[in-house]
Amino acid sequence: MDRENCQQILLNYGLDQKEAEVYLSMLKTGLGSILKISQATEIKRSTVYLAIESLVAKGLVRPIVKGKKRYYLAEDPEKLVALIDDKKKEIEKIIPLLKSDYLKQSEKPRVTFYEGKEGIKKIYKEALASKKETLWYGSAKDMKEEFTEYYYKMLEVRKTNSDFGGIRDIINNIKVDKDYAKIQNSYNDPRIKVKALRPELLFFNVDNVIFDNKVALLSIKRDFYAVVIESAEIANGYRNMFEMAWRSAASI
């Protein structure tokens, strides 16, 4: 590694341009006065003086007084490692405060909008890959007509997702939806449960899914768009509402 590269590394680790030039020169020339260092580096004396004062403060240069004259000697380059360690310790002291601010920010709900079928497919794909139980409520008929691929992936998710955490699904009390429910329930997989709304209620052109820390609200007929809210608190709130609906839904 050449001297230019060494200087760049010093810049990366907290020295400014003049400090790096002065320090590298002093390592080669040894003990010297401000004048001698200025001549060796071709940097004016006032600038050398400021750079050296800063290097002394950082522990990289040591002043030595001989008689009435003041000289300066570069410290062992190993001190550079100590300098970095000191900076690391300073950063570590404020990490708890920084993390506190970060967590406050991360706890705020994130809302993402999707338009078109491709956006909805992306949500379906993510939900079907979840390792936790996912909660669904919507029109199986509309899903089958508009997103046929994902309708059948719902039926096969227990096979395709090796970390499958389970599905509970509330669908409409109509023939197409009940046919879907009968297929799912026929697997006798305790992780999969499907119930139907009471006949007087109807999911119309929509699908909804609660997975991980997300709630997805999807319009899946004609107007293809979706809203995904990412928030642990909001997702838990929707899970509670799903539980109430689940208790009143009819078994198939």
C-alpha positions, 0 to 999 in steps of 0.5 A: 500500500502506498503513502497516498492510500495511507493518507486516504485511510486516515481521512476516512478515520477522522483526520482532516487533509492537513492533519494526515499530511503532517502526521505522515511526514512527522513519522518519517522525519522524527522530532521537529519544530513547527518550522522544520515540519512546515518545510518538510510538508510545504504547508505554511507554518500557521496551518501546521501549528493548527494541525499539530495542536489537533493531533496533540489533542487526539494523542497522535503527536507529543510536544517536547520542550528542550530549553526554550524551544518546543518540538513535536514528535509523532506517536507510535501509529498503534495509537491510531487503533486507540483513537478508533476504539475511543470513537467506538466507545463514544458511539456506543454511549449514545446507541441506547438514545439513538435506538429509542428514537429509531424504535419510536419511528419504526412503531409508526404505522406504514401505509402502502398503496397498490394499484392493478392486479400485479400489486394484489398478486404481490400481496397474495404471494407475501401472505401465502409465504407467511410462517404465522397463521394468516386470517382471511375474509372475503369473496372466494368466488371473486378471487377464483374468477380474477386471481385463479392462480392464487385461488389454487395456491390457497388450496395448496399452500400447506404443501408449497410453504414449508413453514406454513403456519395455518389459515383461518378463512371466513367466506360468503355463504354461496355455492362457489365459496362453500365448494372452496371451504369443503375442499380446504376442510376435506384435508383434515389439516388442523392448521386450516379452518374455513367458516362462512358468513350468515346468509344475510351477509356478503363480502362483495368484490373484496378480500382481506388478509391479516398476516405478520404485522400487516393488514391488507384490504383488497378490491379484487373485482373491476377496481384493482387496488389495495391498501396495506397497513403495517403496524403490530397494534393495528394488526392485533386490533384486526385480529380481535375483530376477526375473532369476534366474526369467527365465533359467529360464522357458520361451520361448513 
